[in-house]
Amino acid sequence: MSEKLEMTNMDMKLGTTLKIKGKIASDADGFVINLGQGSEKLNLHFNPRFHDSAIICNSWDGNWGQEQREGHMCFSPGSEVKITVTFGNDGFKVKLPDGHQFTFPNRLGDSHLSYLSVQGGLNVSSFKID
């Protein structure tokens, strides 16, 4: 499935939280949430991969950084999910649907994000920036 939501004029500053709700397609093998300055500069690439039973996080600025793999897989095809990402000085605090949390560093050092994309098997029903 190749659903895509893309926003290029978002206003996400340090200290704010992005909340995304949606349903994972029953035939999905994963999905991607990207946050950054544009499709060529990603501060956070969040990629649950069902076949790997892992969540892959990375950054992109012309080249991929080193992957951070989270072995805590709480996503499954056909499920309703809520994911929150808090953009802080020390990085991105990600809260998964079951309450598990982890942090991915803000390697690119930006204090403002203008780009959001959601791709793959996640059909977004709502999103909010607080």
C-alpha positions in Angstrom: 0.0 0.0 0.0 1.4 3.4 -0.9 -0.7 6.0 1.0 1.1 9.3 1.6 0.4 12.4 3.7 2.9 15.2 3.1 3.1 18.7 4.7 5.7 21.1 3.7 4.8 24.2 5.7 4.5 22.8 9.2 5.5 24.9 12.3 6.9 22.5 14.8 9.2 24.2 17.4 11.3 22.8 20.2 9.1 21.7 23.1 6.1 20.8 21.0 4.5 17.4 20.5 3.1 15.8 17.4 0.2 13.3 17.9 -0.7 11.0 15.1 -3.7 8.7 15.1 -4.5 6.2 12.4 -5.1 2.6 11.3 -2.5 0.3 9.9 -3.7 -1.4 6.7 -4.3 -5.1 7.1 -1.8 -5.9 4.3 0.9 -3.5 5.5 4.5 -4.6 6.0 5.4 -1.3 7.7 5.1 2.5 7.5 7.2 5.6 7.7 6.9 8.9 9.6 9.4 11.6 8.6 10.1 14.9 10.3 12.5 17.5 9.1 13.2 20.4 6.8 12.1 18.6 3.6 12.3 15.3 1.9 16.1 15.7 1.5 16.7 16.7 5.2 15.1 14.4 7.7 15.7 14.9 11.4 13.7 11.8 12.3 12.9 8.9 10.0 10.6 6.5 12.0 10.1 3.2 10.3 8.4 0.2 11.9 9.1 -2.9 9.9 6.9 -5.8 10.6 9.1 -8.4 8.8 12.1 -7.3 11.0 10.0 -7.0 14.2 11.8 -3.8 14.8 11.4 0.0 14.6 14.2 1.6 12.6 15.0 5.3 13.3 17.5 7.4 11.4 18.4 10.8 10.0 19.1 11.9 6.4 21.0 14.9 5.2 22.4 13.6 1.9 23.4 10.4 3.6 21.8 8.1 6.1 23.2 8.2 9.6 23.6 5.2 11.8 20.4 3.3 12.3 18.9 3.1 15.8 16.9 -0.1 16.1 14.2 -0.5 18.7 13.3 -4.2 19.3 10.0 -3.2 21.0 7.4 -3.9 18.2 3.9 -3.1 19.4 2.4 -2.4 15.9 0.5 -5.0 13.9 -1.4 -4.9 10.6 -5.1 -3.9 11.0 -4.6 -2.1 14.4 -5.5 1.4 15.5 -2.5 3.4 16.7 -1.6 6.6 18.4 2.0 7.8 18.3 3.4 10.9 20.0 6.7 12.6 19.2 7.9 15.3 21.4 10.6 17.6 19.9 13.0 18.4 22.7 16.6 19.8 23.1 17.9 16.3 23.8 16.1 14.7 20.8 12.8 13.2 19.8 10.9 11.4 22.6 8.7 8.9 20.9 5.8 7.3 22.8 4.3 4.2 21.2 0.7 3.0 21.5 1.4 0.7 24.4 3.1 3.5 26.4 6.7 2.3 25.7 9.0 5.3 25.1 12.4 5.9 23.6 14.5 8.9 22.5 16.2 9.5 19.1 18.8 12.2 19.1 18.4 15.4 17.1 21.6 14.8 15.1 21.0 17.7 12.7 20.6 20.2 15.5 17.6 22.0 14.1 15.2 23.9 16.4 12.3 24.2 14.0 10.8 21.5 11.7 8.7 22.4 8.7 8.2 19.0 7.0 6.1 16.0 7.9 5.4 12.9 5.7 3.6 9.7 6.5 4.0 6.9 4.0 3.2 3.2 3.6 0.6 1.3 5.4 -0.6 3.9 8.0 -3.9 5.6 7.1 -3.9 8.8 9.2 -7.2 9.7 10.8 -5.9 12.8 12.7 -2.7 14.7 13.7 -2.1 17.6 16.0 0.8 19.7 17.1 0.7 20.9 20.7 
